[in-house]
Amino acid sequence: MKRLLIAALCVVAAACGPDKQAAAPAPEALPTYASLRDSSCYTVDLFDPVTIKTPGPEVPAQYHGFLGEWGGGAWNGKWCHDLVIYEVRANGEVELLSMHAPNFDINHPPTVFKRKAVIDINNTLRMAAGFDRMVYNLDRQFLVGKRTGRSGEYEIALTRKNGSPIPIARPAATQLAEN
């Protein structure tokens, strides 16, 4: 009986020990996306400021992280790109501005376009521009993207510009009291 009790305690103690597979990676092992970033990147100047809309309480919390001004990234480290994601809806629909610097290699002028996108069930933001398809995922403080199309395949990592905050949804009761 005593041996059975000791064996049971050993099993419990082993189960409570640290899980080596679940341990977080060391900070130096986390990707920094240095080859996909360029802090000197410049795309276009917007003539009018863009208001980032605070999501309502019906908008899933995981969508909030996409909101804001994103920049400092360059497709494959060469082609500067900014995003201003200014509205996210409960159904995953997204309103944004997509801006690019010129890319002389593919004869692409500097551009800014208002675009629609969608956040899918895997928390991936997806959008199209002509024959190109872009996908973006959040990875800590980075918005990591991939662009595929006629001009090839590109990767990018953007960060928030100018300390762009993440809008937080207010409780419905607070919104009603203000109206």
C-alpha positions as CSV (number, residue, x, y, z in Angstrom):
1,M,0.0,0.0,0.0
2,K,2.8,2.3,0.9
3,R,4.6,1.6,-2.4
4,L,1.4,2.3,-4.3
5,L,1.0,5.6,-2.6
6,I,4.6,6.6,-3.3
7,A,4.3,5.6,-6.9
8,A,1.1,7.6,-7.3
9,L,2.8,10.7,-5.7
10,C,5.7,10.3,-8.2
11,V,3.3,10.2,-11.1
12,V,1.5,13.3,-9.9
13,A,4.8,15.1,-9.3
14,A,6.0,14.2,-12.8
15,A,2.8,15.5,-14.3
16,C,3.2,18.8,-12.4
17,G,6.8,19.4,-13.6
18,P,7.8,21.8,-16.3
19,D,6.6,20.9,-19.8
20,K,9.7,21.2,-22.1
21,Q,7.6,21.2,-25.3
22,A,5.4,24.1,-24.1
23,A,8.2,26.4,-23.0
24,A,8.3,29.7,-24.8
25,P,11.1,30.3,-27.3
26,A,14.1,32.3,-26.0
27,P,13.8,36.0,-27.1
28,E,16.7,35.6,-29.5
29,A,14.9,32.8,-31.2
30,L,11.8,34.9,-32.1
31,P,11.8,36.3,-35.6
32,T,12.6,40.0,-36.0
33,Y,11.9,40.1,-39.8
34,A,14.9,42.3,-40.3
35,S,15.2,41.4,-44.0
36,L,11.6,42.4,-44.6
37,R,11.9,45.8,-42.8
38,D,13.3,49.2,-43.8
39,S,12.9,52.0,-41.2
40,S,13.7,54.6,-43.9
41,C,10.7,53.5,-46.1
42,Y,8.5,56.2,-47.5
43,T,5.3,55.6,-49.6
44,V,2.9,58.6,-50.1
45,D,1.6,61.5,-48.0
46,L,-2.1,61.5,-47.3
47,F,-3.8,64.8,-47.8
48,D,-6.4,64.2,-45.2
49,P,-6.0,62.5,-41.9
50,V,-7.6,59.0,-41.5
51,T,-9.7,58.3,-38.4
52,I,-9.3,54.8,-37.0
53,K,-12.8,53.8,-36.0
54,T,-13.2,52.3,-32.5
55,P,-14.8,48.9,-32.9
56,G,-18.1,48.2,-31.3
57,P,-18.6,45.6,-28.6
58,E,-19.9,43.2,-31.3
59,V,-16.5,43.1,-33.0
60,P,-14.4,40.1,-31.9
61,A,-11.4,41.1,-29.8
62,Q,-8.9,39.3,-32.1
63,Y,-9.8,41.7,-34.9
64,H,-8.9,44.8,-32.9
65,G,-5.1,44.1,-33.3
66,F,-5.3,44.7,-37.1
67,L,-6.5,48.3,-36.6
68,G,-4.1,51.2,-37.0
69,E,-1.3,52.7,-39.1
70,W,1.3,50.1,-40.2
71,G,4.6,50.9,-41.9
72,G,8.4,50.4,-41.9
73,G,8.1,47.3,-44.0
74,A,9.3,46.6,-47.5
75,W,8.2,43.7,-49.8
76,N,11.3,41.4,-49.9
77,G,13.2,44.2,-48.2
78,K,13.0,46.4,-51.3
79,W,9.5,47.8,-52.1
80,C,8.1,50.1,-49.4
81,H,4.5,49.5,-48.3
82,D,2.2,51.0,-45.7
83,L,-1.3,50.1,-44.6
84,V,-3.9,52.1,-42.7
85,I,-6.5,49.8,-41.4
86,Y,-9.2,52.1,-40.2
87,E,-12.3,49.9,-39.8
88,V,-13.0,46.3,-38.8
89,R,-16.6,45.0,-38.6
90,A,-18.0,42.1,-36.6
91,N,-18.4,39.9,-39.8
92,G,-14.6,40.3,-40.5
93,E,-15.0,43.0,-43.2
94,V,-12.1,45.5,-43.2
95,E,-11.7,49.0,-44.7
96,L,-8.2,50.1,-45.3
97,L,-5.8,52.2,-47.3
98,S,-2.9,50.4,-49.1
99,M,0.1,52.6,-50.1
100,H,3.2,51.7,-52.1
101,A,6.4,53.5,-53.0
102,P,7.4,53.2,-56.7
103,N,8.9,49.9,-57.8
104,F,10.9,50.5,-60.9
105,D,11.8,46.8,-61.3
106,I,8.2,46.0,-62.1
107,N,7.2,49.5,-63.5
108,H,4.9,50.2,-60.5
109,P,4.2,53.9,-59.7
110,P,3.7,55.2,-56.1
111,T,0.1,54.5,-55.2
112,V,-2.6,54.7,-52.5
113,F,-5.8,52.8,-52.9
114,K,-8.8,52.4,-50.7
115,R,-9.4,48.7,-50.4
116,K,-11.7,46.2,-48.8
117,A,-10.4,43.1,-47.1
118,V,-11.7,40.3,-44.9
119,I,-10.4,38.6,-41.8
120,D,-11.1,34.9,-42.1
121,I,-11.7,32.2,-39.4
122,N,-7.9,31.7,-39.0
123,N,-7.5,35.4,-38.1
124,T,-5.8,36.1,-41.4
125,L,-6.5,39.4,-43.2
126,R,-7.0,38.7,-47.0
127,M,-7.3,41.1,-49.9
128,A,-6.9,41.3,-53.6
129,A,-5.5,44.0,-55.9
130,G,-6.0,43.1,-59.6
131,F,-4.2,39.8,-60.1
132,D,-2.3,40.0,-56.8
133,R,-3.4,38.4,-53.6
134,M,-2.2,39.6,-50.1
135,V,-2.5,37.9,-46.8
136,Y,-1.5,39.4,-43.4
137,N,-1.1,37.8,-40.0
138,L,-0.3,39.4,-36.6
139,D,2.9,38.1,-34.9
140,R,3.5,40.0,-31.7
141,Q,4.1,43.7,-32.8
142,F,4.4,42.8,-36.5
143,L,1.9,42.6,-39.3
144,V,3.5,39.9,-41.5
145,G,2.3,39.7,-45.1
146,K,2.7,37.7,-48.3
147,R,1.9,39.0,-51.8
148,T,1.6,36.7,-54.7
149,G,0.7,37.6,-58.3
150,R,1.9,38.2,-61.8
151,S,5.0,40.1,-60.6
152,G,6.1,37.3,-58.3
153,E,6.0,36.5,-54.6
154,Y,6.9,39.0,-51.9
155,E,7.0,39.0,-48.1
156,I,6.9,41.9,-45.6
157,A,6.8,42.7,-41.9
158,L,5.1,46.0,-40.9
159,T,5.0,47.7,-37.4
160,R,2.7,50.3,-36.0
161,K,3.6,53.8,-37.1
162,N,3.8,56.8,-34.8
163,G,2.7,54.7,-31.7
164,S,-0.6,54.1,-33.4
165,P,-2.8,52.7,-30.6
166,I,-5.0,49.7,-30.8
167,P,-8.6,51.0,-30.4
168,I,-10.5,49.1,-27.6
169,A,-14.2,48.5,-27.8
170,R,-16.2,50.2,-25.2
171,P,-19.0,48.3,-23.4
172,A,-22.4,48.7,-25.0
173,A,-23.7,50.4,-21.8
174,T,-21.1,53.2,-22.1
175,Q,-22.0,53.8,-25.7
176,L,-25.7,54.0,-24.9
177,A,-25.1,56.5,-22.1
178,E,-23.2,58.8,-24.4
179,N,-26.0,58.9,-27.0
